[in-house]
């Protein structure tokens, strides 16, 4: 990953819960959003941007399915609200893809949303289901001062 891609959302151990598969998926999501950021910052072609949006769409569907299966298996009581957040993310990403397909540039507002949503969703919302299943313990946190601020 380029230095530019890492700048948007730097990965840190704070994002890990001790669920190796989910932790690795989160790391991959950071990398995908970083690659999209790099393509936009370096004025990548429409086909490159659309390809990255497609990768992000495909990966989030797979990742969200894995999270939802885990929540179901561990009896997480707030699964419905969590699934709604996942569904909203997928809808917004699909809408943005259609705008780019129609010739619009990828919105910097959407890029900011992706960054903010990914960070806050992992650090706040996902953290809750991991704690519910006994994988995350607040005393393990590197930093618990929210709201989380980037740069």
Backbone torsions as a table, in degrees:
resi	resn	phi	psi	omega
1	UNK	NA	141.1	-178.6
2	UNK	-73.5	160.8	177.1
3	UNK	-61.0	-35.3	178.5
4	UNK	-62.3	-43.2	179.9
5	UNK	-64.4	-38.9	-179.5
6	UNK	-69.9	-24.2	-178.1
7	UNK	-67.5	-36.9	-175.6
8	UNK	-60.0	-55.0	178.4
9	UNK	-136.1	94.5	178.8
10	UNK	-70.6	132.5	178.8
11	UNK	-74.4	141.6	172.8
12	UNK	-143.1	162.5	179.6
13	UNK	-62.5	-17.5	177.7
14	UNK	-57.8	-26.0	-177.2
15	UNK	-84.9	-2.2	-177.4
16	UNK	-94.8	146.0	-179.7
17	UNK	-117.9	-8.2	-174.6
18	UNK	93.3	9.1	173.6
19	UNK	-103.6	92.9	-167.3
20	UNK	-55.2	-43.4	-178.7
21	UNK	-64.5	-46.8	-179.5
22	UNK	-67.8	-42.6	178.5
23	UNK	-58.2	-43.2	179.6
24	UNK	-67.0	-37.2	176.9
25	UNK	-64.0	-41.9	177.6
26	UNK	-61.8	-42.5	178.2
27	UNK	-60.4	-40.3	178.3
28	UNK	-66.2	-37.1	176.7
29	UNK	-63.3	-41.9	176.3
30	UNK	-58.5	-44.7	-178.9
31	UNK	-63.3	-42.3	179.3
32	UNK	-63.8	-45.6	178.2
33	UNK	-64.5	-36.6	176.3
34	UNK	-63.8	-40.5	177.5
35	UNK	-65.3	-38.7	177.3
36	UNK	-63.4	-45.2	177.2
37	UNK	-57.4	-46.0	179.5
38	UNK	-60.4	-44.4	180.0
39	UNK	-61.0	-40.5	179.7
40	UNK	-69.8	-44.6	-178.2
41	UNK	-64.9	-32.1	-179.3
42	UNK	-95.6	14.0	177.8
43	UNK	55.9	49.7	177.7
44	UNK	-62.9	161.7	-178.8
45	UNK	-69.0	162.7	177.7
46	UNK	-60.3	-39.5	-179.1
47	UNK	-66.7	-36.2	177.0
48	UNK	-65.3	-46.1	-180.0
49	UNK	-63.3	-44.6	178.5
50	UNK	-63.0	-37.6	177.4
51	UNK	-62.0	-41.5	179.4
52	UNK	-69.8	-38.1	175.8
53	UNK	-62.3	-42.6	178.0
54	UNK	-61.1	-43.2	176.8
55	UNK	-61.4	-43.3	-179.3
56	UNK	-65.0	-41.9	176.7
57	UNK	-59.1	-51.0	-177.7
58	UNK	-61.7	-44.2	-177.3
59	UNK	-68.1	-39.9	-180.0
60	UNK	-66.2	-37.1	177.4
61	UNK	-60.0	-46.0	179.1
62	UNK	-64.4	-47.0	-178.8
63	UNK	-64.0	-46.5	-179.3
64	UNK	-62.5	-37.0	176.4
65	UNK	-62.1	-42.0	179.0
66	UNK	-64.5	-44.0	178.5
67	UNK	-62.4	-45.2	-177.2
68	UNK	-66.1	-36.0	175.9
69	UNK	-65.0	-41.1	177.9
70	UNK	-63.0	-45.8	179.8
71	UNK	-61.4	-41.6	178.1
72	UNK	-62.7	-46.1	-177.1
73	UNK	-65.7	-29.3	-178.1
74	UNK	-97.8	4.0	176.7
75	UNK	69.8	33.5	179.6
76	UNK	-65.9	121.4	-172.4
77	UNK	-74.0	-20.6	-176.7
78	UNK	-103.2	27.7	-176.5
79	UNK	-61.6	-37.2	-177.3
80	UNK	-62.3	-44.6	177.7
81	UNK	-65.3	-37.0	179.1
82	UNK	-65.3	-43.4	178.2
83	UNK	-63.0	-36.6	178.0
84	UNK	-62.9	-39.5	177.1
85	UNK	-63.9	-41.8	176.5
86	UNK	-61.5	-45.4	-179.2
87	UNK	-62.1	-40.6	178.5
88	UNK	-62.3	-43.4	178.8
89	UNK	-58.3	-47.8	-178.2
90	UNK	-62.5	-41.0	179.8
91	UNK	-63.4	-47.5	-179.2
92	UNK	-63.5	-39.1	178.5
93	UNK	-66.1	-41.4	178.1
94	UNK	-64.5	-41.0	177.5
95	UNK	-61.2	-42.6	179.5
96	UNK	-64.6	-39.9	178.3
97	UNK	-59.2	-43.1	-179.6
98	UNK	-65.0	-36.0	176.3
99	UNK	-64.7	-42.9	178.7
100	UNK	-65.6	-39.7	177.8
101	UNK	-62.3	-29.6	179.6
102	UNK	-84.7	4.7	175.6
103	UNK	101.5	-2.0	177.9
104	UNK	-76.9	148.5	173.8
105	UNK	-72.7	152.9	176.1
106	UNK	-62.2	130.5	-174.7
107	UNK	-72.1	129.9	174.3
108	UNK	-64.3	-29.3	175.5
109	UNK	-63.3	-40.0	178.0
110	UNK	-68.3	-39.2	178.1
111	UNK	-62.2	-42.2	176.9
112	UNK	-63.1	-41.6	177.1
113	UNK	-60.4	-46.2	-179.9
114	UNK	-57.2	-46.5	-180.0
115	UNK	-61.7	-52.9	-176.9
116	UNK	-64.2	-42.5	-178.1
117	UNK	-64.5	-46.4	-177.7
118	UNK	-60.4	-47.8	-179.0
119	UNK	-64.8	-51.7	-176.4
120	UNK	-68.8	-35.2	-179.9
121	UNK	-64.7	-43.8	180.0
122	UNK	-69.8	-49.5	-173.2
123	UNK	-72.7	-24.0	-177.4
124	UNK	-113.5	-58.0	-172.5
125	UNK	-75.5	-50.6	179.6
126	UNK	-65.9	-35.3	179.5
127	UNK	-56.1	-35.1	-178.6
128	UNK	-65.7	-45.5	-179.8
129	UNK	-70.1	-31.4	176.8
130	UNK	-66.9	-41.4	177.8
131	UNK	-65.5	-40.8	178.8
132	UNK	-57.4	-36.3	-178.8
133	UNK	-89.1	0.6	177.1
134	UNK	85.0	14.3	-178.4
135	UNK	-95.4	-25.9	-178.7
136	UNK	-119.2	134.4	178.1
137	UNK	-124.5	124.2	-175.7
138	UNK	-50.2	-31.6	178.9
139	UNK	-65.5	-17.5	179.0
140	UNK	-80.2	-11.5	-173.7
141	UNK	-65.5	141.2	175.4
142	UNK	-76.4	-38.6	-176.5
143	UNK	-148.8	121.5	180.0
144	UNK	-115.1	19.6	179.6
145	UNK	-91.9	112.0	-179.3
146	UNK	-114.0	157.7	4.5
147	UNK	-73.1	145.6	-179.1
148	UNK	-69.5	128.5	-177.6
149	UNK	-113.9	132.0	173.9
150	UNK	-104.5	138.5	173.0
151	UNK	32.6	NA	NA
